[in-house]
């Protein structure tokens, strides 16, 4: 029988020779240094353990809420009343609705304390009272300082925001030090400088993008209203994704002493390799925060029972912050091990530039 007849029909061949294809399947679960990355609930449980073992970590959010509740209130009701009088409403709007909108703006102006800027973004001390904006406390009415000039109010808000960022960096360094006790978190001055730069870029970039987004949406709405709505929805979705991909930038700065560019790169890289888990972490932490706040704000603002809400919020927010550091540390380490292993399997250098940042020498890597 000829060799040609022995060949199975359909098998690739060159002449009388069968072409053999070798597939190299990668199985990381059998590698000695591989382990499953931490899950969302496991990271939250680890955050709970860190705070339970170090209860003093709840002091910063606790003290900030006490300040916003019992401390002086720096308000500017006249400025917001002026804005309410200039409120532009479409012709034919229900007068009752207009009056309700004006009343809401004026009430917000009476409640807005410039010290809530201490609860700053992207790194700040969590606060329950910054969203509640109380006018009363169990001792009565707090001391009021009324500001008439918008420029003065703006300067005070900026100063409070900068102070809030500095205090937030101190708080984050404290929490990060408990998450990685054998590592050295970033120094205060470089970390603060990087966070301030991140905040500046975030605020200015967000302002310019939002302004451009609304301008383009307004022009599209003149052509077809649905186009403007779709453009706004698309722009909002892109903004949310940018925030999610960059959400661990402060963690890289504080926990691994990375500069701003490196921290952004590490955050994007870690989220990209753990997209589903990161989205689950964001959704679950937001759900815990929202549900918790509904419970913490049940007592009246002039009731002593609100102290229990403040303590509960301080513990929950500190726990979730610690959980975010645990999640980022473990997921970043797993992504680096996976990248190094895959690179070694397929003839790469074994480690990318992002894998050789200074944070590699810390615990968990």
Secondary structure, 3 states (H helix, E strand, C coil): CCHHHHCCCCCCEECCEECCCCCCCCCHHHCCCCCCCCCHHHHHHHHHHHHHHCHHHHHHHHHHHHHHHHCCEEECHHHHHHHHHCCCCCCCCCHHHHHHHHHHHHHHHHHCCHHHHHCCCCCCCCCCHHHHCCCEECCEECCEEECCCHHHHHHHHHHHHHHHHHHHHHHHHHHHHHHCCCCCCCCHHHHHHHHHHHHHHHHHHHHHHHHHHHHHHHHHHHHCHHHHHHHHHHHHHHHHHHHHHCCCHHHHHHHHCCCHHHHHHHHHHHHHHCHHHHHHHHHHHHHHHHHHHHHHCCCCCCCCCHHHHHHHHHHHHHHHHHHHHHHHHHHHHHHHHHHHHHHHHCCCCCCCHHHHCHHHHCCCC
